[in-house]
Amino acid sequence: MTDKAVKTVRIDVTPLSPPKPMEEVLKHLDKLGDDEVLEVTNDLPFIHLLPKLGEMGFDHKLEQLAEKSFLLRLWRRGTRNSEEGTGSTR
């Protein structure tokens, strides 16, 4: 069995006003492949999105980088991407 390299897709939704950040994340999740991790930066902690991710089949990790800086990593449940979000960026 050959391991695929994990691709990291990065978006910054900080400049967007609600509900655009959530819409942008959902748009990218819809296209996210099994070999990809979505990294989203924002100045808010995604409180309205987090409860929905499990129902949608995604796992996540949320990190607070600074007082108003958050990094949300998302991947499809059941893939090996949980801590492997390194690789090429598109």
C-alpha positions as CSV (number, residue, x, y, z in Angstrom):
1,M,0.0,0.0,0.0
2,T,1.4,3.4,-1.0
3,D,0.9,6.4,1.3
4,K,-0.3,9.5,-0.5
5,A,1.2,12.9,0.4
6,V,-1.3,15.1,2.2
7,K,-2.1,18.4,0.5
8,T,-2.8,21.4,2.6
9,V,-5.4,23.9,1.3
10,R,-5.1,27.3,3.1
11,I,-7.7,30.0,3.2
12,D,-7.9,33.2,5.3
13,V,-11.5,34.3,6.1
14,T,-10.4,37.1,8.5
15,P,-11.4,40.0,6.2
16,L,-14.9,38.6,5.6
17,S,-18.1,39.6,7.5
18,P,-20.5,37.0,8.7
19,P,-21.9,34.8,7.3
20,K,-19.3,34.8,4.5
21,P,-16.5,33.0,6.6
22,M,-18.8,30.0,7.2
23,E,-20.0,30.0,3.6
24,E,-16.4,30.0,2.4
25,V,-15.4,27.1,4.6
26,L,-18.4,25.1,3.6
27,K,-17.6,25.7,-0.1
28,H,-14.1,24.4,0.4
29,L,-15.2,21.4,2.5
30,D,-17.5,20.3,-0.3
31,K,-14.5,20.0,-2.6
32,L,-12.0,18.7,-0.1
33,G,-10.4,15.4,-1.1
34,D,-9.5,12.5,1.1
35,D,-5.8,13.4,0.8
36,E,-6.3,17.1,1.8
37,V,-6.5,19.1,4.9
38,L,-8.2,22.5,5.0
39,E,-6.5,25.2,7.1
40,V,-8.6,28.2,7.8
41,T,-7.5,31.3,9.6
42,N,-9.9,33.8,11.2
43,D,-10.1,36.3,14.0
44,L,-13.1,34.4,15.6
45,P,-13.1,30.8,16.9
46,F,-15.7,29.3,14.5
47,I,-18.2,28.7,17.3
48,H,-21.2,28.2,14.9
49,L,-19.4,25.9,12.5
50,L,-17.7,23.5,15.0
51,P,-20.9,21.7,16.2
52,K,-21.9,20.9,12.5
53,L,-18.6,19.4,11.5
54,G,-19.1,16.0,13.0
55,E,-22.5,15.7,11.4
56,M,-20.9,16.5,8.1
57,G,-18.3,13.8,8.4
58,F,-15.3,16.0,9.3
59,D,-12.8,16.0,12.1
60,H,-11.1,19.1,13.2
61,K,-8.4,20.7,15.4
62,L,-8.8,24.4,16.6
63,E,-5.8,26.3,17.8
64,Q,-5.7,29.9,19.1
65,L,-2.6,31.5,17.7
66,A,-2.9,34.9,19.3
67,E,-5.6,37.0,21.0
68,K,-7.7,37.4,17.9
69,S,-6.1,34.7,15.6
70,F,-7.4,31.2,15.2
71,L,-6.4,28.3,13.0
72,L,-8.9,25.6,12.2
73,R,-7.7,22.4,10.5
74,L,-10.3,20.2,8.9
75,W,-10.1,16.8,7.3
76,R,-12.6,14.0,6.3
77,R,-13.2,11.6,9.1
78,G,-11.6,8.2,8.5
79,T,-8.6,9.5,6.6
80,R,-5.0,9.7,7.8
81,N,-4.9,13.5,7.6
82,S,-5.4,14.3,11.3
83,E,-1.8,15.4,12.0
84,E,-0.3,15.3,8.6
85,G,-1.4,18.6,7.1
86,T,2.0,19.2,5.6
87,G,2.8,18.9,2.0
88,S,1.9,21.0,-1.1
89,T,-0.3,24.0,-0.8
90,R,-2.8,25.0,-3.5
